[in-house]
Amino acid sequence: MLIKTEAFVLKSQKYRESDSLIVLFSRKLGKISAVAKGSRRAKSQMLAGIQPFCHSDFLLYQGRSLYTVNQVEAKQIFYPLREDYQRLMEAAYLVELVDIEINEGQPHPRLYSLFGTGLTLLSRNETELNTLTRAFEVHYTRVCGYAPQTMACVACGIAYSEQWSFSAAQGGILCGNCRHQDPQASHISPTCLKLLRYLGTKPLQDVVRLKIHQKLNDELQQLMRHYLLYHMERHQFRSQKLLQQQGFLPVIKGSEKENTSTTLTETGKSGTVIKTESGENSDEQKE
C-alpha cells in the first residue's frame, strides 16, 4: 500500500550499511518510522529530504512493522539551523518536545502546525531565539492540553494578589492566601507573569522580535522547564543539558526569589514595553 504524506524529519540514523532509519512527524499519520533504502550512498537523491528538521513530501510503502521510503522531495530544508550551534540546539529542543508528545500513528494537527511555524521562525536571522523558545513552550502546553492557568488563582479564583506563586502541581498561579497548597511552588515576579500572559495570547510570529532581558528570560525559562518536566514526568531534557554545558543556558540550582529590575522591549517596531523597578509592580506603556 502506497501512501503520500508531508512530514517533518525528527530523527535520522544509520540503518545497515547504506540505509537510514528515520522518524517522521506526518501531518496525517502522526509519528511513524521508515527505512530509506540506499539513502547513505553518495549519489542518493533521497539524502537532502531525510535530514533532521527537513519538511518533505514522502511516498511511503506501508510494511508490516516499518514504512519504506519510495520517493522523497524536500520542501524546506532549514539550512540556517545547521549553520549556527545555538539555533541547532534550540531546534533539537523543539524536536524533543514534539517527540515526547506525539504517538505512533496518531495525528496531532495543531502541534504539527505549531512545530512548522517554530522551525520556520527559528531559521530567520531577525528572530530572538530566547523569545521564540519561551513562546513555543507556552503554546506547546496549550495544544497539548495542559496550559497553566495564569489569569487567576487556580485554587480560589481571585484575579488580584500582591504576590503570586507558580505551581506545576496545581497547574498555574496561586495567590498569597493559597500559596500553602503547594510548598514547592515558585515565586513569579509581576513582570514575568505579565510576559507569560502576553506570550500565551499572541501568535509566535507576532512576538519573535521581542527582546527579553536575560534575567527575565532565565526566570520564565526555569518556571516553564519545571512545569513541562513535571507534566511529562521527566527529570531533564537532553537538548537543554547540552545547551547548559555549552554556556547558552544557565545552570539553575534554585528558584529566583528577588524581584529584580528587568526590561522587556520589542525591536524593529513600536510595541509593548514592560519595565519593573525592584520592589514595584510593573507598568505597561507604548514606546
N, C-alpha and C positions, 0 to 999 in steps of 0.2 A: 504494500500500500504506500503510495507516494503522497507526501503532504507538503504544501507550500506554506511557509510562515516567515515572518520577520522576527528577529530576535537579537538580543544583546549577548555577547560572549562574556560570561562571568569568569570562566577558568579555561585554561588550555594547557595540557601536559603531554609529554611523550607517551605513546602507546605502541608497543612493539618497535620495530626498527625504523619504519618510515611513516607511521601513522600518528595521529593526535587524538586524544580523548578530550572532548570539550564539554563544558556545562553551559547550557543556554538558558536565558530567560526569554521565553517566547510570549508574544502578545496573546496568542490563543491557546497555547499548550502549557503555559506556566514553566516550571523548571524541568528540563529534560537533559539527558546525557546522550552524546552522539559520537560516533567514530568518523573521523575524516581520513579516509584511506589515502596514503601516498602524499599527504599534505606536508610532510617534512622533507620531501625531495626538493632539490634546489630550484627546479623549474615548475613546481606545483602552482597551478592557478588558484588553488584554494587558500594559500598561505595568507594573503592580505586580508581575507574576510573572516579568519578564525582567530585573530589575535585578541587578547583580553581587551575589553571595553568596546570592541567593534560592534556597530549596528549593521546587520546584514540581512539580505534576503536568502533564505535557505530552501532547497528542495531536498526533503528527507525521505528516506525509506524506513518504515517502521518495522523493526525486527522484533524478536521475542523479548529481549531484555534491553537492547540498545537501538537507538536510531543510527542510520548511516547517512552521511552527507553525500548526496549525489551531485549537487551543484551549490555554489555559494557566490553571491555578488555583494561586495561591500557597499553600503550606503553612506556610512560615516565612520571614519577610522579613528578620529580624535588624536591626531599626531601630537598636538601640544601637550597632552597628558604624559607622553613618553619623553618629552624634552626637558621637563622640569621635575626634580625629585619630589618637591612638596606637592605639586599637582598630582603626580603619580600616586603618592601615598594617600592623599585625600580621596582620589578616585577609588583606590583599593578599599578605603573605609566605607565608601558608599556601596561598593560591591559586597563587602562583608555584611553590612546591614541588610541588603536585599537578599543575600543568600541565606541568612538566618531566618527570614520571614517566609519566603516562598516554599511551597511544597511541590513534590514531583507531580506533574500532570494537572495542577490546579492553577488556572489563570488568575492573575491579580492585576486587572487593567489599570486601576488607579495608581498602584505602585509602579507599574511599567511606565506610565506617563511621567510620574514624578522623577523616576530614575533617569529617563531620557533627557528631561529638562535639566536635571542636575549635572549630567555629564557634558551637555552642550554648553552650559554656563561656565562650568569648571575649566573648559578649554579656551575661554576667552581671556585675553590679557587684562581687560579692564575689570574683571571680577575680583572682588575682595574675597580671598579664599576662606578666611575665618567666618565671614558673614554668611557665605553660601553654605558652609558646613553646618553652622548653627541653625540656619533657616531650614535646611534639609532635615535635620534631626527633628525639629518641631513638627514639620509637615508629615514626616515619616510616622510619628506616633499617631497622628490623626488618621492617615489612610490605613494604618494597621489596627486601629480601633481602641487605642489606649492613650489618647491625648490627655495631658494633665489639665485639670480644672484651674484656670488662672484668673477668672473674673470674680470669684467669691470663695469664701472659706468652704472647703469640701465637707466640713463637719456641721457647721451651724448655718451656713448660707449668707452670712453678712458680707457686704461688699467693701467695707472700710475697716481698716485696722491700722494702728500706729506702727505695728511691726508684723511682718509676715514670715512664715517659715515654709519651706518647700519639702513636701513629703512624698517620697516614691511609694511607700507602702499605702498611703491614703489616696494617692492619685492626684495630687495638686497642692494648693496652698492652704495653710492653716493660719487662722488669726491668732493673736496673742492669747486669747482666752482658751483656745483649743490646742495650743502647742503641745500640751501634756499628752495628747492622744498618740503622739509618735515621738518618743525620746530621741530617735535617730534623725528626725527632720533637721534640715539645714537652714540657717538664716538666709533669706534672699533680700537683697537691697532693693529700695524703691526703683532705682534705675534699671536694675536687672529685670525686675518684674515687668516694668514698662516695656523693655526691649522684648521680653518673651511674648508679651501680648501682641506687640507690633509685628513681630516676625510671623506669628501664627495667623494674622489676618491679611497678610499681603502675599501675592504670588512670588515665587522665587525670583523671577526676572525683574520685579519691582524693587528688590532690596539688595541686589548683589553689588551695587556701587556704594553701599553704605559702609563707612569706615568706623569700626568699633574700637574703642580704647582697649589696650591689651588686658588691663585688669578686669574690665567688664566682660571681655570675651572669656577670660580664664574662669570667672565666676559662673557664667552661663554654661560653659563647656563642662565644668565639674558637675553642675547640677543635672544637666541632660545626660551626661555619661553615666552617672549613678542611676538615674531614672531608667534609662534604657537597659542597663545591665540587670537591674532589679527585675524588670518585667520579662527579660529574656532568660533569667535565671543563669546568668553567666558571671564570671569574675573579671574578665579582661577582653578587650578587642585586640587581635593580633596586629592590625594595621596601626592602631593608636600607640601600641607599645613601641613599634618601630619608629614612629614619629617622635616619641619621647626620647628614645635612645639617640636620635639624630639632632635633638635640641629644638624641634619645631613645636613641641608641646611641653608645657610644664609638668614636672612630676609632682602631683598634688598629694600631699600627705594628710591634709586635714581641711575642713571647710573654712572658708574666709569669713571671719566674724566682724571685721571692721567695715564701716560704711565709708569707703574711701572716695576721694574725688575722682570722678570719671567723666569723660566727654564722648558723646556719640555724634558723628557728623556724616553727612552724605556728600559725596564728591560728584562733581560734574553738573549738578543742577541744584536748585534750591530745594530743601526738603526738611525733614524732621531733625531737630537738634535737641538732644537731651543732655542736660548738664546738672550734675549733683555736687554740691559742696558738702564736705564732711559734716555729718550731723544734721543735714537739712533734707527735706523732701525734694524730689525732682520737679522741675518745671519744664513745660514744652513751649517752644516758640518757633517762629519762622526765621530763616536767615534773612 
